C-alpha cells in the first residue's frame, strides 16, 4: 500500500499521539499507523514510518511555524537531536475548554463565538439559523488593537463569522469558499443597517472559527485570502485570553 502524503500522516499522528514525553517521530508515527492502517503488518508500517519520516518532520515543523505566526500556541513540540527528531504532546490548559465546546449545541457555540468578540470590545450579533447564508455571527466596532483607542467608530473593524462546532470533521477549502460568498453580501447588509458605525472603507475581518481543524488546502486558502481562521486549539486560547468561559 502506498504511503499517505505528509499532511495526512501529520493529522493521523496528532489525532492518535498521547505521549507527554519526547519519543522519536518514527516511533510515534508507527503507533499511529497501527490504528489507521490496520490491514498492514507491523513490518509494513515500520517501513512506511521510515520512508516518510523526513517529509513528516518538515510538515510538523511547518505547522508549528504557522501556528506561531498566527498567534496560536502549538499543541505539540518537535525537537531534533543529531539525525533524530523527537515529538511530544504539550499539556494544554485550553484542552478542557475545547472538550466542552465540542459537546455544545451548535446555537450555543454560535453565541460563544459572539461573546468572544463582545469581550474584545465589539458589539456582536447572532445571525445563525436556517437562512443565515453561511454567516453565524457578526460584530462592529472591534478595535484594531488593544492599545488603539483613539479611532472613529467607522474606522473600527467589522467581523463576519462562521462558527462550526464539529467533533472531528475538518473544514475544507470548499467550505471556506462557500462562506466567503455569503459573507461578502452580509458585510454590505451590516453596513447599511449600521450607517453610523460602519463606513464604506471600514476594515472587514472574515472569521471562520471551528472546534475541529482545517484541511491543509483550506489553511492555504485562508492564509492567501486573509481569513481570520481558528481551529479548536486557537479558538479556545482566544476565548481564555478574552475571559469567556462555558457556564
Buried (B, 14 or more C-beta within 10 A) or exposed (E): EEBBEBBBBBBBBBEBBEBEEBBBBBBBBBBBBBEBBEEBEEEEBBBBBEEBBEBBBEBBEBBBEBBEEBEBEBBBEBEEEEEEBBBBBEEBEBBEBBEBBBEBEEBEBBBBBBBBBBBBBBBBBBBBEEEBBBBBBBBBBBBEEEEEEEEEBBEBBBBBBBBBBBEEEBBBBEBBEBBBEBBEEBBEBBBEEBEEBBBEEBEBBBBBBBBBBBBBEBBEBBEEEEBBBBBBBBBBBBBBEBEBEBE
